[in-house]
């Protein structure tokens, strides 16, 4: 089953980014790689995400999996269900009360 995995890879050196991309490209089962967002590496395909994380950690020490999900975009025509807002009761006013000793 195709999966979409997002890795946290905050690297500022271009050399390390290229080495990480080479590791991901050489991994069997990868169909798509996206590095457009800063600090994130998105990979689609059929692969072992834990083995890929292990190999990426050899290139750059601080690599984490942020999100894992099915490949493809979610349906755009889904209706959003709004939760009803809770009704807030107003506190009673004591000015109109006749208490007798305050007159």
N, C-alpha and C positions, 0 to 999 in steps of 0.2 A: 504494500500500500504506500502510495506517495505521501510524504510528510513534508511540512515546512518547519524548519528549525531556525531560530534566531539566536545567534551567538553574540555575547557582549565582548567586543574586541576594541578597546579604546587605545589605539596605537597612533602615535604621531610621526613615527619614522616610516617613510615610504618603503624602505628595504624590508622591514618586518611585515608590512602589509602584503608585499609581493610574495614573500615566502609563505605566508598563510594562505594566500590565494592558490599558490602552486600545490600546497598540501591538499586543499579542498578539491582542486581540479583533478588531481591524480587519484582521488578516492573513487572506487567503482560505485555506480548507481546514482551519481549526482547529475541532475538535469538542468538546474538553474542556480546561478550565484548572483547575489545582489549586494553591492556595497555602497549604494547611493547615500544611505543615511549615515551620519557621522557616529562612529562608535559601535555600529552594528554590522553584522555579516549574516545575511539571510541565505539559506541553502535549501533547495527543493530537491526531492528525489527519494529513492529507496536506498537507505544506507543505515549503518549503525551509528547513531548519534554519540554514543559514549566512546566508541573507538575514535571517531573524528575529534571529539573533545580532547582525548588523550594525545593524539598526534598534534593538534593545535597547541597544546600546552608545552610541547617540546620546542615549538617555534617561539611562542610568547607565553609567559608564565601565568598571566591573569586573563583566562578565558572562562566564561561561564555561559550556560544555556539560559536564555531569558524566556523564550516561549517555544512551545511545540504544538503544532496543530495540523489538521488535514490540509493537503495542497489545494489550491484554488481559492477564489474569493468568496466571501459569504454572500448569500442572496441579498440583493439590494431592495427587493420588494417586500421585505418583511415589515409587518406593522408593529410599531412600537406601542407597548401597552403602558399607559400612564397610570401611575398609582394615585389614588385619591388622596388629596391633602387632608391631614387630620384637622378637625374643627377645633379651634381654640376658643374656650369659653372665657368670656370677659369676667373679671373679678367684680363681685357685687360692690355697689357704692353704699356706704353707711350714712351718707348725708340725708337721705330721705327718710331714714328710720326715726321714729319717735321713741326714744329710750326713757323719757321721763325726767331723769335727773340732769340732762344737759340743756334743758330749756331755759 
